[in-house]
Amino acid sequence: MDYKELKKYMELSPFEVQFELTNIAGNFRDRTLLNAGRGNPNWIATTPREAFFTLGQLAVEESKRHFNYPHGGAHPDIEGIAQRLHEYLLNNPDAPGAAFLRDSVKYGIENLGFDPDPWVYELVTGTIGDFYPEPDRMRPHAEEVLHTFLLKFLCNNKSNPCKYNLFATEGGTGAIKYVFDSLMENELIHKGDKIAIGSPIFTPYLEIPRLGDYDLVEVEIKADSEDNWQYPDSEIDKLKDPSIKAFFVVNPGNPQARAIRDETMERIADIVKNHNQDLIILTDDVYATFVEDFRSLMAVIPSNTICVYSFSKHLGCTGWRLGVVALNEDNKIDQMIARLPEKEKKKLHQRYQSINIDPDHMKFIDRMVADSRSVALNHTAGLSLPQQAQMTLFALFFLMEKDASYIQGTKRALNHRIHMLYQSFGLPLEYDKSATNYYAIIDILEVARERYNPHFAEWMEKNYNPLSFVFALADMESVVILPGAGFEAPTWSVRVSLANLMCKDYEKVGNKMSEILEASFDHYNAEVN
């Protein structure tokens, strides 16, 4: 495509550009498509899935115990169900995931203090999914398991002795939408308000505020590519402005794949304490488990932080849509609602009075649950029970894995892949303990400047569109990577997902990237010489 044709793609989300790139790259019978665009992992956690399906077999047997109608069953009995599960697993020791399922039940009883029958009953009925979610926000045992998981893997077990309320959602994307909607509905953010956005960032955080539904003014908090994508103090200090109502950040980042430094988080905490006490922080921590000793803003500033987590990446379950919103029980957001002007309080009283006898004291997280179903359908709110059951088993899998072979194995795979990519593309790569290695951001213009000469880089800027590289790579080599500009990364940068392909494929990707850059240099030489 020429410059003018590519220009029409400049305003599209990079994920929409990816669809076009995939169509181009996959249009050749004599080539293998290498798609390192959208970050869908090419691994899955099998053990908790096996346990889920074995649990499903028991659940069906439970439903048929006192029901003889052909093809039918009834709701399981709670009394004695833990013992029946124990006997089932004794009689079927080779069932897939049986040992893990047995240990999961034991963990809940011995480590979390669960009563056996209610605990197993929740798992069994959750797998069947024959009732609406009750409570609608999250089932009690699932919430306790997830709470334990978040404290260990997102708070590094250093959180204050406080408790978080959880809301199970349809993936991280569902959580993001519910948070935005409820902040607007509850008069905490208004159209035209300023919100700060840590960049580079996952594109919805850039696109959602600009939609007419929200129409928010964005203040960029820009990470420094020269400092391992960390936020300079001068950028963080923008948050001192009390007109900035919220700060949205992905931590560890997408696409920059770095966790925020501890000292930077402490600086944010100091700003909240001394300069902007009503600042609402939304942190998307989906990549948290890829970083050693990760600590979330939810642990550092629990009073002001809404945390979103999804199991999609590390467990390989993007199709399951498993996410959770976490909010401290004692939080500034509930206090801000209590301080609203009487006119706005009255409006909110009317909004929630059909579902709560004391709507004025209804927690923000419960308002989020109601808002997710337009309030009127609150009785049907909540994540489906099978999803909650599988999410519970996923969380237990991480909590119980003593040697962390799965966790460390996925980290090693990503580390090998990024090294293979950088070596084949001729770039140095130093160890960074804050890096997830889930994505790589590479500035093509900077590589052109360093590998060849500054004049060549200037020539590229003048003669090519910033999308030229990714489109040429798709058309000439059947390799799909995404433009970094769509994530607010440098204009000529590209984002390579390290999750999609096998290790050897990243050597091919790096080599093909070099070939495209070399072809551009040949074009340059032909013109200038």
C-alpha positions in Angstrom: 0.0 0.0 0.0 1.2 3.5 -0.7 1.3 6.4 1.8 -2.2 7.6 1.1 -3.8 4.2 1.4 -2.0 3.5 4.7 -3.1 6.9 6.1 -6.7 5.8 6.5 -5.6 3.1 9.0 -3.8 5.6 11.2 -6.9 6.4 13.3 -7.9 2.7 13.8 -7.4 0.8 16.9 -4.3 -1.5 16.5 -6.5 -4.5 17.0 -8.6 -3.4 14.0 -5.4 -2.9 12.0 -4.5 -6.5 13.1 -7.5 -7.9 11.3 -6.4 -6.3 8.1 -2.8 -7.4 8.6 -3.9 -11.0 9.2 -6.0 -11.0 6.1 -3.0 -9.8 4.0 -0.5 -12.2 5.7 -2.8 -15.2 5.4 -3.4 -14.8 1.7 -0.5 -16.9 0.6 -0.6 -20.7 0.2 3.2 -21.0 0.0 3.8 -19.3 3.4 3.1 -20.0 7.0 1.3 -17.2 8.8 3.2 -16.1 11.9 0.8 -14.0 14.0 2.5 -12.2 16.9 -0.2 -9.5 17.1 -3.0 -10.0 19.6 -1.6 -11.3 22.9 -3.5 -14.6 23.2 -1.3 -17.2 24.9 -0.5 -20.4 23.1 -0.5 -22.4 26.3 -3.2 -23.5 28.8 -3.3 -24.8 32.3 -4.6 -28.3 32.0 -4.8 -29.6 35.6 -7.5 -27.2 36.8 -9.5 -27.8 33.7 -9.3 -31.6 34.2 -10.5 -31.1 37.7 -13.4 -29.0 36.5 -14.6 -31.6 34.0 -14.2 -34.4 36.6 -16.2 -32.3 39.0 -18.8 -32.0 36.3 -19.1 -35.8 36.1 -19.7 -36.0 39.8 -22.1 -33.1 39.6 -24.2 -34.9 37.0 -24.3 -38.0 39.1 -25.3 -36.0 42.1 -28.2 -34.5 40.1 -29.4 -38.0 39.2 -29.3 -39.5 42.7 -33.0 -39.1 43.4 -34.3 -38.4 40.0 -35.1 -41.1 37.5 -36.6 -39.1 34.6 -34.9 -39.9 31.3 -32.2 -37.4 30.4 -33.0 -35.3 33.5 -31.6 -34.6 36.9 -32.5 -32.4 40.0 -30.6 -29.9 42.1 -28.0 -31.8 44.3 -28.4 -32.3 48.0 -26.0 -30.4 50.2 -26.1 -32.8 53.1 -23.2 -35.3 52.9 -22.0 -34.0 49.6 -18.4 -33.6 50.7 -18.3 -37.2 51.8 -19.8 -38.3 48.5 -17.1 -36.4 46.6 -14.5 -38.0 48.7 -15.8 -41.5 47.9 -16.2 -40.6 44.2 -12.5 -39.7 44.0 -11.5 -42.8 46.0 -13.4 -44.9 43.5 -12.0 -43.0 40.5 -8.4 -42.3 41.4 -7.3 -42.1 37.7 -10.0 -39.6 36.8 -8.3 -36.5 35.2 -7.5 -33.9 37.8 -8.8 -36.1 40.7 -5.8 -35.5 42.9 -5.9 -31.8 42.4 -9.6 -31.7 43.0 -9.2 -33.6 46.3 -6.4 -31.3 47.3 -8.5 -28.2 46.4 -11.3 -29.3 48.7 -8.8 -30.0 51.4 -7.1 -26.6 51.0 -10.4 -24.9 51.4 -11.2 -26.8 54.6 -7.8 -26.7 56.2 -6.4 -23.4 55.1 -9.5 -21.2 54.7 -11.7 -22.8 57.3 -14.5 -23.8 55.0 -17.2 -26.2 56.2 -16.9 -29.3 54.0 -20.5 -29.6 52.7 -21.2 -25.9 51.8 -17.8 -25.7 50.2 -18.2 -28.8 48.0 -21.9 -27.9 47.4 -20.8 -24.5 45.9 -18.3 -26.2 43.6 -20.8 -28.9 42.5 -23.7 -26.6 41.9 -21.4 -24.0 40.3 -20.3 -26.6 37.7 -23.9 -27.5 37.0 -25.0 -23.9 36.7 -28.7 -24.5 37.3 -29.3 -21.4 39.5 -28.8 -17.7 39.1 -25.6 -16.4 40.8 -26.3 -15.8 44.5 -25.0 -13.6 45.9 -24.9 -11.8 42.6 -21.6 -10.1 43.2 -19.7 -13.4 43.8 -20.3 -16.7 45.6 -18.9 -16.7 49.1 -16.3 -19.5 48.9 -15.1 -18.3 45.5 -14.7 -14.8 46.9 -12.6 -16.1 49.8 -10.4 -18.2 47.5 -9.9 -15.2 45.1 -9.2 -12.9 48.0 -6.4 -15.2 49.2 -5.1 -15.4 45.6 -5.0 -11.6 45.2 -3.3 -11.1 48.6 -0.5 -13.5 47.6 0.1 -12.6 44.0 -0.9 -9.0 43.7 -0.2 -7.7 47.2 2.9 -9.9 47.9 1.3 -10.8 51.2 2.3 -7.4 52.5 -1.0 -5.7 52.5 -2.4 -4.1 55.6 -4.8 -6.3 57.6 -7.7 -5.1 55.4 -10.3 -6.9 53.3 -11.3 -6.4 49.7 -14.8 -6.9 48.3 -14.7 -8.7 45.0 -17.0 -8.6 42.0 -16.6 -11.5 39.5 -16.9 -10.2 35.9 -16.9 -11.4 32.3 -13.1 -10.9 31.9 -11.1 -7.8 32.4 -12.9 -6.0 29.6 -16.2 -6.5 31.4 -14.7 -5.2 34.6 -13.3 -2.1 32.8 -16.7 -1.2 31.3 -18.5 -1.7 34.6 -16.1 0.6 36.4 -16.3 3.4 33.9 -20.1 3.2 33.8 -20.6 3.2 37.5 -18.1 6.1 38.1 -20.2 8.1 35.7 -23.6 6.9 37.0 -22.6 7.8 40.6 -21.5 11.3 39.8 -17.8 10.6 40.6 -16.7 11.5 37.1 -18.5 13.8 34.7 -18.2 14.5 31.0 -15.4 17.0 30.5 -13.5 15.9 33.6 -9.8 15.3 33.4 -8.5 11.8 33.8 -4.8 10.8 33.8 -3.7 7.8 31.7 -0.4 6.0 32.1 1.0 5.5 28.6 1.9 3.5 26.6 -1.3 1.6 27.5 -3.8 -1.1 26.4 -5.8 0.7 23.7 -9.3 0.6 25.3 -8.0 3.0 28.0 -7.2 5.4 25.3 -10.4 4.8 23.3 -13.1 4.5 26.0 -12.7 8.0 27.5 -13.0 9.6 24.1 -16.4 8.0 23.4 -19.5 10.2 23.6 -20.7 8.2 26.5 -17.8 9.6 28.6 -16.2 12.5 26.7 -13.4 12.8 29.2 -10.2 15.0 28.9 -7.1 12.9 28.9 -3.9 13.9 30.7 -1.0 11.6 29.6 1.4 10.3 32.2 4.1 9.1 29.8 6.7 6.4 30.7 10.3 6.9 29.6 11.5 4.3 27.0 15.1 5.2 28.0 14.5 4.2 31.6 12.9 0.8 31.1 9.5 2.3 30.5 9.3 3.7 34.0 7.4 6.9 34.9 9.5 10.0 35.6 8.8 11.9 38.8 7.8 14.9 36.6 5.1 12.9 34.9 3.8 11.4 38.2 3.7 14.8 39.7 0.9 15.8 37.2 -1.4 13.8 39.5 -1.0 16.6 42.1 -3.6 18.6 40.1 -6.8 18.2 42.0 -8.8 18.7 38.8 -7.6 15.2 37.7 -10.3 12.9 39.0 -8.9 9.5 38.1 -5.7 7.8 37.1 -6.0 4.7 34.8 -2.9 2.5 34.5 -2.0 -1.0 33.4 0.6 -2.5 35.8 2.6 -4.4 34.6 2.2 -2.6 31.4 0.8 -3.4 28.0 2.6 -2.9 25.7 5.8 -2.0 27.6 5.6 -5.1 29.8 7.1 -3.5 32.9 5.9 -3.2 36.5 5.9 0.2 38.2 8.8 0.7 40.5 8.1 0.7 44.3 9.4 4.2 44.7 7.1 5.5 42.0 4.1 3.8 43.7 5.1 5.4 47.0 5.3 8.7 45.3 1.7 8.2 44.0 0.6 7.3 47.5 2.2 10.5 48.8 0.4 12.6 46.2 -2.9 11.0 47.2 -2.3 11.6 50.8 -1.0 15.2 50.6 -2.2 16.7 47.3 -5.2 14.9 45.7 -7.0 12.9 48.3 -10.0 12.1 46.1 -7.9 10.7 43.2 -9.5 7.4 42.0 -6.9 4.9 40.8 -7.9 2.1 38.4 -5.2 -0.4 37.9 -5.4 -3.3 35.5 -3.0 -6.0 36.9 -3.7 -8.8 34.4 0.1 -9.5 34.0 0.9 -9.4 37.7 1.8 -13.1 38.1 4.5 -12.8 35.4 6.6 -10.6 37.7 8.5 -11.8 40.7 7.4 -10.3 44.0 4.8 -8.1 42.3 3.0 -5.5 44.4 -0.1 -3.7 43.1 -1.3 -0.2 43.8 -4.2 -1.9 45.5 -1.8 -2.8 48.3 0.0 0.5 48.4 -3.0 2.8 48.2 -6.0 0.5 49.1 -8.3 3.3 50.0 -8.3 4.9 46.6 -7.7 2.0 44.3 -10.0 -0.1 42.1 -8.1 -3.2 40.9 -9.0 -5.3 37.9 -7.5 -8.7 37.4 -8.1 -11.4 34.8 -7.0 -15.0 34.6 -6.9 -14.8 30.8 -3.2 -14.5 30.2 -1.3 -16.7 32.6 -3.9 -19.6 32.7 -4.5 -19.4 28.9 -8.3 -18.9 29.2 -9.2 -15.8 27.2 -12.3 -17.6 25.9 -13.5 -18.3 29.5 -13.9 -14.6 30.2 -12.8 -14.7 33.9 -12.2 -11.4 35.6 -12.6 -9.8 39.0 -12.9 -6.2 40.4 -11.4 -5.7 43.9 -12.2 -2.7 46.1 -11.1 -2.2 49.7 -14.0 -2.5 52.2 -13.0 0.9 53.7 -12.5 3.0 50.6 -12.5 6.7 49.6 -15.0 6.1 46.8 -17.8 5.2 49.2 -16.9 8.3 51.2 -17.0 10.5 48.1 -20.5 9.2 47.3 -21.6 10.0 50.9 -20.4 13.6 50.4 -22.2 14.2 47.2 -24.6 17.2 47.1 -28.2 16.4 48.1 -29.5 16.8 44.6 -27.2 14.1 43.3 -27.8 11.9 46.3 -31.6 12.1 45.7 -31.1 11.0 42.1 -29.0 8.1 43.1 -31.5 7.2 45.9 -34.2 6.9 43.2 -31.9 4.9 40.9 -31.2 2.1 43.5 -34.3 2.2 45.7 -35.9 -0.7 43.9 -33.1 -3.1 44.9 -32.0 -1.9 48.3 -33.9 -0.8 51.4 -31.1 1.6 52.3 -29.8 2.8 48.9 -28.0 5.8 50.4 -25.5 3.5 52.1 -25.1 1.0 49.2 -21.5 0.3 48.5 -20.0 1.4 45.2 -19.0 -2.2 44.3 -22.6 -3.3 44.8 -23.8 -0.4 42.7 -21.4 -1.6 40.0 -23.1 -5.0 40.1 -26.5 -3.4 39.7 -25.3 -1.0 37.0 -23.9 -3.9 35.0 -27.6 -5.0 34.5 -29.1 -1.5 34.2 -30.3 -1.8 37.9 -33.7 -3.1 36.8 -32.2 -6.5 36.0 -30.1 -6.7 39.1 -31.7 -10.0 40.1 -30.0 -11.6 37.0 -26.6 -10.0 37.6 -23.4 -11.8 38.2 -20.9 -14.0 36.5 -22.2 -17.4 35.5 -21.7 -20.2 38.1 -19.6 -22.5 35.9 -17.3 -19.5 35.2 -17.0 -18.9 38.9 -16.3 -22.5 39.6 -13.5 -22.7 37.0 -12.1 -19.4 38.2 -12.0 -20.8 41.8 -10.1 -23.8 40.6 -7.7 -21.6 38.6 -6.9 -19.5 41.7 -6.4 -22.7 43.8 -4.0 -24.1 41.2 -1.7 -21.1 41.7 -2.1 -21.1 45.5 -1.4 -24.8 45.8 1.4 -25.2 43.3 4.3 -25.7 45.7 7.1 -26.0 43.2 5.5 -23.3 40.9 6.6 -25.4 37.9 3.7 -24.1 35.8 4.3 -20.4 36.8 8.0 -20.6 36.3 7.7 -22.6 33.1 5.6 -20.0 31.4 8.0 -17.3 32.6 11.0 -19.2 31.2 9.2 -19.7 27.9 8.5 -16.0 27.5 12.1 -15.2 28.5 13.4 -17.6 25.8 11.1 -16.2 23.2 12.1 -12.5 23.8 15.8 -13.4 23.7 15.3 -15.3 20.5 13.5 -12.3 18.9 16.1 -9.8 20.0 19.1 -11.9 19.0 17.7 -12.6 15.6 16.8 -8.9 15.1 20.3 -8.0 16.3 19.3 -6.1 19.5 20.8 -6.4 23.0 18.6 -7.4 25.8 19.4 -7.0 29.5 17.7 -8.8 32.4 15.0 -6.7 34.0 13.2 -8.2 37.0 10.3 -5.9 36.5 9.6 -7.2 33.0 6.9 -9.7 32.1 8.5 -10.4 28.7 4.9 -10.8 27.4 5.4 -8.1 24.8 8.3 -6.4 23.2 8.2 -2.7 22.0 10.8 -2.0 19.3 11.3 1.4 17.8 12.0 0.7 14.1 13.2 4.2 13.4 15.7 4.0 16.3 17.0 0.7 15.0 17.4 2.2 11.5 19.3 5.1 13.0 21.6 2.9 15.1 22.1 0.0 12.6 22.6 2.1 9.4 22.7 5.9 9.8 20.7 8.9 10.9 20.1 10.0 7.3 18.4 6.7 6.5 16.1 7.1 9.5 15.2 10.7 8.3 14.6 9.3 4.8 12.2 6.6 6.2 10.2 9.3 8.0 9.9 11.3 4.9 9.1 8.5 2.4 7.2 6.0 4.4 4.1 5.9 6.6 4.6 4.7 10.2 2.4 1.8 9.3 4.5 0.9 6.3 6.8 -1.5 8.2 4.0 -3.7 9.7 2.1 -3.8 6.4 5.2 -4.7 4.4 6.0 -7.4 7.0 2.5 -8.9 6.5 2.5 -8.6 2.7 6.0 -9.8 2.0 6.7 -12.2 4.9 3.3 -13.2 6.3 4.3 -11.9 9.8 1.7 -10.0 11.9 2.8 -7.6 14.6 1.0 -4.4 15.7 1.9 -0.8 15.4 3.0 0.7 18.7 1.6 4.1 18.0 -1.9 2.8 18.7 -0.8 2.2 22.3 0.7 5.7 22.6 4.2 4.2 22.2 6.6 5.9 19.8 5.1 6.6 16.4 7.4 4.2 14.5 7.5 1.5 17.2 6.0 -2.0 16.8 4.5 -4.3 19.5 5.4 -8.0 19.3 3.5 -10.4 21.4 5.7 -13.1 22.8 2.8 -15.3 23.9 1.5 -16.4 20.5 4.2 -18.5 18.9 6.8 -21.1 19.6 10.3 -20.1 20.5 11.8 -21.0 17.1 9.1 -18.9 15.4 10.5 -15.7 17.1 13.8 -16.3 15.4 12.0 -16.3 12.1 10.0 -13.2 13.1 13.3 -11.3 14.0 15.0 -12.4 10.8 12.0 -11.3 8.7 11.9 -8.0 10.4 15.6 -7.5 9.6 14.9 -8.5 5.9 12.2 -5.8 5.6 14.4 -3.2 7.2 17.3 -4.2 4.9 14.9 -3.9 1.9 14.1 -0.4 3.0 17.8 0.4 3.2 18.3 -1.0 -0.3 15.5 1.3 -1.5 17.1 4.2 0.3 20.5 3.5 -1.4 19.0 3.2 -4.8 17.4 6.7 -4.4 20.2 8.6 -2.8 23.0 7.1 -4.9 
